[in-house]
């Protein structure tokens, strides 16, 4: 049976710029960075304390997904504090932290303009 999510892909234009963004601004760690043919690399990132990994890789034919809203939500303990810290590192927020009955969330962009939700209870 399915036990969880192993890897979630994030489509990117420039793997070097994306790698710099995710490691330097978000604090993710490199698990794997190896050639993958056609000029791309397979880059897997770990989020400290999480089991699932992220892959900075764009499969052929999926280039149109780059720079769009990604159906991937990151979670943290405190969205307001996290947003403040990330903004101080140059992360652009398209929706400032907001509390709703279901939780607190904000939207941010990565180096390619992909938008993600960050949420807490």
SETORVEX-116866 format. One record per residue: residue in one letter; x, y, z of N, C-alpha, C, O in turn. Coordinates in steps of 0.001 Angstrom, whole numbers, plus 500000, padded with zeros to 6 digits. Example, Ala and Ser with C-alpha at 12.3 -4.5 7.8 and 13.67 -1.06 7.14 Angstrom:
<tornus>
+----+--------+--------+--------+--------+--------+--------+--------+--------+--------+--------+--------+--------+
| aa |    n_x |    n_y |    n_z |   ca_x |   ca_y |   ca_z |    c_x |    c_y |    c_z |    o_x |    o_y |    o_z |
+----+--------+--------+--------+--------+--------+--------+--------+--------+--------+--------+--------+--------+
|  A | 513190 | 494310 | 507800 | 512300 | 495500 | 507800 | 513200 | 496700 | 507800 | 514236 | 496681 | 508465 |
|  S | 512850 | 497750 | 507080 | 513670 | 498940 | 507140 | 512900 | 500030 | 507870 | 513409 | 501138 | 508039 |
+----+--------+--------+--------+--------+--------+--------+--------+--------+--------+--------+--------+--------+
</tornus>
This chain:
<tornus>
+----+--------+--------+--------+--------+--------+--------+--------+--------+--------+--------+--------+--------+
| aa |    n_x |    n_y |    n_z |   ca_x |   ca_y |   ca_z |    c_x |    c_y |    c_z |    o_x |    o_y |    o_z |
+----+--------+--------+--------+--------+--------+--------+--------+--------+--------+--------+--------+--------+
|  X | 500841 | 498808 | 500000 | 500000 | 500000 | 500000 | 500884 | 501252 | 500000 | 502044 | 501221 | 500411 |
|  X | 500307 | 502326 | 499536 | 501025 | 503605 | 499510 | 501265 | 504058 | 500939 | 500374 | 503992 | 501786 |
|  X | 502498 | 504524 | 501197 | 502877 | 504922 | 502550 | 503201 | 506395 | 502690 | 503416 | 506873 | 503804 |
|  X | 503240 | 507116 | 501597 | 503557 | 508533 | 501697 | 504049 | 509074 | 500372 | 503987 | 508396 | 499347 |
|  X | 504533 | 510290 | 500405 | 505098 | 510924 | 499226 | 506609 | 510856 | 499343 | 507183 | 511294 | 500340 |
|  X | 507249 | 510307 | 498324 | 508704 | 510193 | 498325 | 509341 | 511447 | 497745 | 510215 | 512055 | 498364 |
|  X | 508892 | 511835 | 496537 | 509469 | 512995 | 495856 | 508353 | 513774 | 495173 | 507498 | 513187 | 494509 |
|  X | 508359 | 515079 | 495331 | 507466 | 515969 | 494594 | 508329 | 516793 | 493650 | 509349 | 517347 | 494060 |
|  X | 507925 | 516874 | 492389 | 508696 | 517606 | 491400 | 508314 | 519069 | 491319 | 507143 | 519428 | 491440 |
|  X | 509321 | 519912 | 491113 | 509110 | 521335 | 490892 | 509736 | 521672 | 489540 | 510945 | 521525 | 489366 |
|  X | 508922 | 522124 | 488580 | 509466 | 522447 | 487260 | 510248 | 523762 | 487313 | 509760 | 524760 | 487843 |
|  X | 511458 | 523754 | 486764 | 512310 | 524946 | 486790 | 512963 | 525167 | 485429 | 513173 | 524221 | 484669 |
|  X | 513282 | 526430 | 485130 | 513981 | 526791 | 483895 | 515483 | 526655 | 484058 | 516169 | 526085 | 483210 |
|  X | 515978 | 527187 | 485159 | 517415 | 527264 | 485402 | 517713 | 526507 | 486699 | 517458 | 527008 | 487795 |
|  X | 518253 | 525305 | 486560 | 518477 | 524472 | 487735 | 519471 | 525089 | 488714 | 519327 | 524918 | 489924 |
|  X | 520471 | 525798 | 488214 | 521439 | 526427 | 489117 | 520786 | 527522 | 489955 | 521011 | 527596 | 491164 |
|  X | 519973 | 528380 | 489316 | 519275 | 529442 | 490039 | 518278 | 528850 | 491033 | 518147 | 529338 | 492156 |
|  X | 517580 | 527799 | 490615 | 516615 | 527151 | 491508 | 517323 | 526529 | 492703 | 516870 | 526664 | 493840 |
|  X | 518428 | 525851 | 492446 | 519189 | 525231 | 493537 | 519648 | 526281 | 494538 | 519557 | 526067 | 495747 |
|  X | 520135 | 527404 | 494051 | 520571 | 528491 | 494932 | 519399 | 529013 | 495769 | 519543 | 529225 | 496973 |
|  X | 518239 | 529219 | 495133 | 517061 | 529714 | 495844 | 516654 | 528759 | 496963 | 516496 | 529174 | 498111 |
|  X | 516483 | 527483 | 496629 | 515968 | 526523 | 497607 | 516948 | 526221 | 498728 | 516528 | 525939 | 499850 |
|  X | 518233 | 526272 | 498452 | 519214 | 525999 | 499514 | 519525 | 527249 | 500327 | 519553 | 527196 | 501557 |
|  X | 519759 | 528367 | 499658 | 520165 | 529578 | 500378 | 519005 | 530333 | 501015 | 519150 | 530869 | 502114 |
|  X | 517870 | 530383 | 500350 | 516744 | 531155 | 500897 | 515794 | 530316 | 501742 | 515282 | 530795 | 502754 |
|  X | 515552 | 529060 | 501336 | 514621 | 528224 | 502087 | 515315 | 527259 | 503038 | 514666 | 526685 | 503913 |
|  X | 516624 | 527070 | 502884 | 517374 | 526225 | 503816 | 517291 | 524731 | 503545 | 517590 | 523931 | 504432 |
|  X | 516889 | 524336 | 502331 | 516824 | 522921 | 501993 | 518238 | 522396 | 501741 | 519147 | 523174 | 501452 |
|  X | 518421 | 521102 | 501846 | 519728 | 520462 | 501689 | 519732 | 519569 | 500454 | 518720 | 518952 | 500123 |
|  X | 520881 | 519503 | 499772 | 521019 | 518673 | 498574 | 521172 | 517209 | 498980 | 522063 | 516861 | 499754 |
|  X | 520299 | 516362 | 498454 | 520396 | 514915 | 498671 | 521103 | 514269 | 497494 | 521910 | 513356 | 497672 |
|  X | 520801 | 514745 | 496281 | 521380 | 514207 | 495044 | 521470 | 515329 | 494022 | 520561 | 516150 | 493900 |
|  X | 522575 | 515353 | 493291 | 522753 | 516282 | 492175 | 523618 | 515555 | 491156 | 524839 | 515491 | 491298 |
|  X | 522970 | 515002 | 490112 | 523718 | 514199 | 489138 | 523177 | 514423 | 487729 | 522015 | 514800 | 487570 |
|  X | 524002 | 514198 | 486703 | 523545 | 514372 | 485316 | 522341 | 513482 | 485020 | 522229 | 512362 | 485518 |
|  X | 521426 | 514030 | 484173 | 520209 | 513295 | 483842 | 519958 | 513280 | 482337 | 518858 | 512923 | 481916 |
|  X | 520926 | 513648 | 481520 | 520750 | 513653 | 480075 | 520042 | 514896 | 479592 | 519411 | 515600 | 480381 |
|  X | 520139 | 515175 | 478300 | 519512 | 516335 | 477670 | 519843 | 517646 | 478378 | 519033 | 518573 | 478379 |
|  X | 521020 | 517727 | 478975 | 521451 | 518967 | 479612 | 520858 | 519240 | 480978 | 521164 | 520269 | 481580 |
|  X | 520021 | 518352 | 481484 | 519459 | 518542 | 482824 | 520199 | 517677 | 483839 | 520952 | 516767 | 483492 |
|  X | 519954 | 517998 | 485096 | 520474 | 517193 | 486201 | 519278 | 516736 | 487027 | 518221 | 517366 | 487015 |
|  X | 519460 | 515638 | 487739 | 518452 | 515197 | 488709 | 518905 | 515764 | 490042 | 519895 | 515317 | 490622 |
|  X | 518163 | 516759 | 490521 | 518501 | 517418 | 491783 | 517393 | 517109 | 492783 | 516246 | 517513 | 492594 |
|  X | 517739 | 516396 | 493836 | 516802 | 516093 | 494920 | 517199 | 516904 | 496134 | 518373 | 516973 | 496497 |
|  X | 516213 | 517514 | 496753 | 516442 | 518311 | 497955 | 515687 | 517724 | 499133 | 514593 | 517179 | 498989 |
|  X | 516298 | 517850 | 500301 | 515661 | 517433 | 501553 | 515263 | 518689 | 502330 | 515995 | 519679 | 502357 |
|  X | 514111 | 518627 | 502949 | 513693 | 519657 | 503882 | 514075 | 519135 | 505257 | 513593 | 518077 | 505662 |
|  X | 514937 | 519857 | 505995 | 515340 | 519351 | 507310 | 514140 | 518961 | 508161 | 513230 | 519764 | 508372 |
|  X | 514144 | 517729 | 508646 | 513081 | 517218 | 509501 | 511917 | 516581 | 508762 | 510991 | 516080 | 509401 |
|  X | 511936 | 516584 | 507441 | 510841 | 516009 | 506657 | 511300 | 514750 | 505938 | 512488 | 514588 | 505658 |
|  X | 510368 | 513865 | 505640 | 510699 | 512636 | 504916 | 510637 | 512813 | 503409 | 511486 | 512286 | 502690 |
|  X | 509641 | 513550 | 502920 | 509492 | 513748 | 501478 | 510615 | 514643 | 500956 | 511130 | 515503 | 501672 |
|  X | 510981 | 514421 | 499692 | 512012 | 515230 | 499048 | 511401 | 515965 | 497865 | 510301 | 515643 | 497417 |
|  X | 512134 | 516961 | 497365 | 511731 | 517723 | 496193 | 512731 | 517486 | 495087 | 513926 | 517348 | 495352 |
|  X | 512265 | 517436 | 493852 | 513149 | 517311 | 492698 | 513020 | 518570 | 491847 | 511922 | 518938 | 491430 |
|  X | 514141 | 519222 | 491594 | 514172 | 520393 | 490716 | 514444 | 519877 | 489311 | 515589 | 519832 | 488862 |
|  X | 513396 | 519496 | 488637 | 513520 | 518824 | 487354 | 512256 | 519069 | 486534 | 511148 | 519021 | 487069 |
|  X | 512417 | 519330 | 485249 | 511276 | 519554 | 484368 | 511239 | 518473 | 483297 | 512074 | 518474 | 482392 |
|  X | 510289 | 517553 | 483383 | 510175 | 516529 | 482340 | 509858 | 517168 | 480989 | 509189 | 518200 | 480924 |
|  X | 510332 | 516561 | 479934 | 510051 | 517050 | 478590 | 508537 | 517161 | 478400 | 507782 | 516254 | 478752 |
|  X | 508114 | 518293 | 477835 | 506689 | 518525 | 477605 | 505981 | 519217 | 478754 | 504796 | 519536 | 478647 |
|  X | 506685 | 519454 | 479849 | 506077 | 520099 | 481014 | 506613 | 521509 | 481240 | 506400 | 522090 | 482304 |
|  X | 507297 | 522055 | 480261 | 507884 | 523387 | 480394 | 506825 | 524464 | 480648 | 507120 | 525485 | 481268 |
|  X | 505606 | 524245 | 480176 | 504542 | 525233 | 480372 | 504071 | 525321 | 481823 | 503307 | 526225 | 482162 |
|  X | 504501 | 524420 | 482669 | 504137 | 524469 | 484097 | 505037 | 525422 | 484889 | 504697 | 525838 | 485996 |
|  X | 506191 | 525760 | 484302 | 507138 | 526635 | 484991 | 506516 | 528021 | 485158 | 505961 | 528577 | 484210 |
|  X | 506610 | 528574 | 486365 | 506106 | 529917 | 486637 | 504626 | 529986 | 486925 | 504032 | 531062 | 486846 |
|  X | 504012 | 528856 | 487260 | 502584 | 528829 | 487569 | 502379 | 528449 | 489037 | 503334 | 528155 | 489756 |
|  X | 501123 | 528462 | 489461 | 500796 | 527994 | 490808 | 501029 | 526495 | 490861 | 500539 | 525754 | 490009 |
|  X | 501770 | 526052 | 491855 | 502071 | 524633 | 492033 | 501188 | 524080 | 493151 | 501054 | 524701 | 494206 |
|  X | 500602 | 522945 | 492926 | 499728 | 522320 | 493923 | 500573 | 521607 | 494971 | 500540 | 520383 | 495098 |
|  X | 501313 | 522390 | 495701 | 502215 | 521877 | 496728 | 502187 | 522864 | 497883 | 502469 | 524048 | 497696 |
|  X | 501854 | 522391 | 499061 | 501790 | 523249 | 500239 | 502882 | 522849 | 501216 | 502993 | 521686 | 501602 |
|  X | 503684 | 523824 | 501609 | 504698 | 523611 | 502637 | 504061 | 523954 | 503973 | 503213 | 524844 | 504042 |
|  X | 504457 | 523263 | 505036 | 503909 | 523606 | 506345 | 505022 | 524050 | 507272 | 506180 | 523661 | 507128 |
|  X | 504631 | 524879 | 508230 | 505560 | 525382 | 509238 | 504777 | 525588 | 510531 | 503551 | 525473 | 510544 |
|  X | 505475 | 525887 | 511602 | 504813 | 526100 | 512889 | 504130 | 527463 | 512970 | 503069 | 527591 | 513581 |
|  X | 504737 | 528486 | 512352 | 504227 | 529857 | 512463 | 504422 | 530563 | 511122 | 505540 | 530947 | 510781 |
|  X | 503348 | 530733 | 510369 | 503437 | 531349 | 509043 | 503932 | 532790 | 509137 | 504731 | 533220 | 508305 |
|  X | 503476 | 533534 | 510127 | 503887 | 534935 | 510247 | 505400 | 535046 | 510458 | 506059 | 535852 | 509802 |
|  X | 505942 | 534256 | 511355 | 507390 | 534284 | 511614 | 508180 | 533760 | 510421 | 509215 | 534322 | 510062 |
|  X | 507694 | 532686 | 509807 | 508376 | 532117 | 508651 | 508390 | 533109 | 507492 | 509421 | 533292 | 506845 |
|  X | 507264 | 533742 | 507231 | 507191 | 534727 | 506145 | 508144 | 535891 | 506398 | 508796 | 536376 | 505473 |
|  X | 508224 | 536329 | 507626 | 509128 | 537436 | 507972 | 510581 | 537036 | 507718 | 511347 | 537805 | 507138 |
|  X | 510955 | 535840 | 508149 | 512321 | 535352 | 507944 | 512630 | 535197 | 506462 | 513681 | 535639 | 505997 |
|  X | 511721 | 534571 | 505715 | 511960 | 534357 | 504284 | 511996 | 535677 | 503523 | 512820 | 535850 | 502625 |
|  X | 511120 | 536600 | 503868 | 511122 | 537913 | 503204 | 512448 | 538637 | 503445 | 512944 | 539335 | 502561 |
|  X | 513017 | 538472 | 504633 | 514307 | 539118 | 504928 | 515441 | 538525 | 504088 | 516499 | 539136 | 503941 |
|  X | 515209 | 537325 | 503536 | 516196 | 536681 | 502656 | 515890 | 536947 | 501184 | 516558 | 536406 | 500303 |
|  X | 514879 | 537781 | 500914 | 514554 | 538141 | 499544 | 513470 | 537320 | 498889 | 513248 | 537458 | 497686 |
|  X | 512777 | 536461 | 499641 | 511684 | 535677 | 499074 | 510483 | 536600 | 498879 | 510096 | 537330 | 499791 |
|  X | 509896 | 536559 | 497676 | 508758 | 537408 | 497350 | 507449 | 536704 | 497717 | 507213 | 535559 | 497332 |
|  X | 506613 | 537409 | 498462 | 505299 | 536892 | 498828 | 504232 | 537567 | 497971 | 504207 | 538792 | 497847 |
|  X | 503359 | 536764 | 497387 | 502257 | 537297 | 496584 | 500986 | 537412 | 497416 | 500034 | 538079 | 497012 |
|  X | 500970 | 536770 | 498562 | 499877 | 536875 | 499534 | 500527 | 536853 | 500910 | 501125 | 535855 | 501312 |
|  X | 500403 | 537957 | 501618 | 500954 | 538026 | 502966 | 500218 | 537042 | 503873 | 499109 | 536615 | 503548 |
|  X | 500821 | 536677 | 505004 | 500153 | 535736 | 505912 | 498751 | 536206 | 506297 | 498503 | 537385 | 506553 |
|  X | 497862 | 535239 | 506323 | 496462 | 535522 | 506616 | 495892 | 534356 | 507410 | 496141 | 533195 | 507083 |
|  X | 495132 | 534663 | 508446 | 494491 | 533623 | 509248 | 493067 | 533385 | 508767 | 492304 | 534322 | 508533 |
|  X | 492732 | 532115 | 508627 | 491384 | 531690 | 508261 | 490924 | 530677 | 509310 | 491716 | 530265 | 510158 |
|  X | 489669 | 530275 | 509263 | 489165 | 529317 | 510249 | 489877 | 527973 | 510134 | 489992 | 527253 | 511126 |
|  X | 490358 | 527622 | 508937 | 491011 | 526331 | 508703 | 492516 | 526385 | 508949 | 493170 | 525343 | 508972 |
|  X | 493077 | 527583 | 509134 | 494511 | 527704 | 509377 | 495051 | 529014 | 508853 | 494304 | 529868 | 508376 |
|  X | 496356 | 529160 | 508948 | 497033 | 530367 | 508506 | 497880 | 530018 | 507289 | 498478 | 528944 | 507233 |
|  X | 497934 | 530935 | 506301 | 498676 | 530639 | 505079 | 499260 | 531912 | 504483 | 498870 | 533023 | 504844 |
|  X | 500190 | 531730 | 503573 | 500749 | 532796 | 502753 | 501156 | 532159 | 501433 | 501288 | 530938 | 501349 |
|  X | 501356 | 532973 | 500401 | 501816 | 532494 | 499097 | 503148 | 533158 | 498774 | 503316 | 534363 | 498959 |
|  X | 504095 | 532352 | 498288 | 505387 | 532913 | 497887 | 505796 | 532377 | 496524 | 505260 | 531381 | 496039 |
|  X | 506774 | 533074 | 495911 | 507305 | 532684 | 494606 | 508741 | 532209 | 494754 | 509488 | 532680 | 495612 |
|  X | 509109 | 531258 | 493891 | 510509 | 530842 | 493834 | 511218 | 531620 | 492722 | 510650 | 532559 | 492164 |
|  X | 512439 | 531239 | 492407 | 513247 | 531946 | 491416 | 512641 | 531911 | 490014 | 512936 | 532787 | 489201 |
|  X | 511805 | 530925 | 489715 | 511171 | 530798 | 488406 | 509752 | 531355 | 488370 | 509083 | 531272 | 487340 |
|  X | 509289 | 531918 | 489472 | 507932 | 532442 | 489526 | 506883 | 531414 | 489904 | 505692 | 531723 | 489927 |
|  X | 507318 | 530174 | 490205 | 506378 | 529175 | 490710 | 505831 | 529679 | 492037 | 506585 | 530184 | 492868 |
|  X | 504523 | 529545 | 492239 | 503916 | 529985 | 493486 | 503529 | 528787 | 494342 | 503037 | 527774 | 493847 |
|  X | 503768 | 528934 | 495646 | 503494 | 527883 | 496616 | 502775 | 528461 | 497827 | 502894 | 529646 | 498138 |
|  X | 502032 | 527602 | 498497 | 501404 | 527938 | 499776 | 502336 | 527489 | 500885 | 502948 | 526425 | 500800 |
|  X | 502441 | 528301 | 501922 | 503048 | 527882 | 503175 | 501953 | 528048 | 504213 | 501285 | 529081 | 504256 |
|  X | 501765 | 527031 | 505054 | 500605 | 527009 | 505936 | 500954 | 526480 | 507324 | 501917 | 525733 | 507498 |
|  X | 500162 | 526877 | 508290 | 500241 | 526321 | 509639 | 498820 | 526243 | 510183 | 497881 | 526772 | 509588 |
|  X | 498684 | 525588 | 511303 | 497354 | 525454 | 511903 | 496897 | 526749 | 512497 | 495798 | 526822 | 513046 |
+----+--------+--------+--------+--------+--------+--------+--------+--------+--------+--------+--------+--------+
</tornus>
